[in-house]
Amino acid sequence: MWGIAGSEVNGGDSTELTTDDAPKLSAIEGSKRLAAWTAVDRHVKSEHKVIGIGSGSTVPYVVERIVAQGREANKDRVFIPTGFQSKELIVKGNLLLGDVDQYPRIDVTVDGADEVDKDLNCIKGGGACHLREKVLAEAADTFIVVADYRKNSDILGTTYKAGVPIEVAPFAYAKVLQNLHAIGSPSAVLRMAQKKAGPVVSDNGNFIIDAPFPEEDMQDPYTLLTKLKMLTGVVEVGLFCHMAKAAYFGNQDGSITVRWLDGNREELSSLSSPMPVGDEKNPLDYANGNDVDVNELEPKA
Ligand SMILES: O=C[C@H](O)[C@H](O)[C@H](O)COP(=O)(O)O
């Protein structure tokens, strides 16, 4: 038995997964971890030296599994963050930090998603990180999405109701809001901060608008994306179209659904290699005493 010492991650429900090889987590957190670990085992290979790390509550499990590959596997790798949170994960995991201006070509980027449709188009940006996330997804030879079962949809907007996250230059937000109201999103709003008066400010110093669109628009996210990108003042849109090679969804029963860009689908009954790759040591032993506690690394609301 191994895992993150002393960390039971709170996931919003209290059902527990009870596998022998892992600490007990809520069903949702267990699903995130299954997706993340399986994707890392299959796509973060020894020949991959430049690795993009996404943002959100699923990504700490990605970093956890990469750390578990061991010091030898990670010693000549560089990790590129998509924002403050993933930078912290990389640093606390004792992994080498780089940036995309040094490494504009990335071997593989692994990231979460707010929702994924039948064609692997994604809504991203629930954590306001989608500009950097899209740059790292586009810079990567392989872009892989990891999520729990709630994100697996046919049409975007089915479960993620907040709308399409749109990063805007602050001085242009009122004009862009007006544009959005006029083109089919009458309830588009500026995202406000929870524990600060005023709007959410992204890692790039910009504002975020959340723009819900009707199902007919969400059925063709690429057309919507091109329309939104034409609005002056829009920096980036949280619709990721035709980018992901595969999406991994952890399920409540401990299985994993993998959907591929070519339409193929796999149902895996469980994690293929439950122990850390090449070593049975607790992965946190590799962090030179800097334990990676995913509770600490969860994005703060
Ligand atoms: O801006 C945030 C990102 O796009 C996240 O990857 C997305 O919100 C999914 O996060 P989570 O894994 O917490 O559902």
PDBQT file of the ligand as one rigid body, heavy atoms in Angstrom, charges set to zero:
ROOT
HETATM    1  O1  LIG A 401      -8.763  26.599 -15.876  1.00  0.00    +0.000 OA
HETATM    2  C1  LIG A 401      -8.810  25.456 -15.438  1.00  0.00    +0.000 C 
HETATM    3  C2  LIG A 401      -8.624  24.277 -16.235  1.00  0.00    +0.000 C 
HETATM    4  O2  LIG A 401      -9.115  24.347 -17.544  1.00  0.00    +0.000 OA
HETATM    5  C3  LIG A 401      -8.940  22.944 -15.582  1.00  0.00    +0.000 C 
HETATM    6  O3  LIG A 401      -8.192  21.980 -16.271  1.00  0.00    +0.000 OA
HETATM    7  C4  LIG A 401     -10.404  22.579 -15.636  1.00  0.00    +0.000 C 
HETATM    8  O4  LIG A 401     -11.138  23.589 -14.960  1.00  0.00    +0.000 OA
HETATM    9  C5  LIG A 401     -10.698  21.211 -15.010  1.00  0.00    +0.000 C 
HETATM   10  O5  LIG A 401     -10.368  21.197 -13.671  1.00  0.00    +0.000 OA
HETATM   11  P1  LIG A 401     -10.715  19.991 -12.701  1.00  0.00    +0.000 P 
HETATM   12  O6  LIG A 401      -9.704  18.926 -12.950  1.00  0.00    +0.000 OA
HETATM   13  O7  LIG A 401     -10.620  20.601 -11.320  1.00  0.00    +0.000 OA
HETATM   14  O8  LIG A 401     -12.114  19.562 -13.007  1.00  0.00    +0.000 OA
ENDROOT
TORSDOF 0
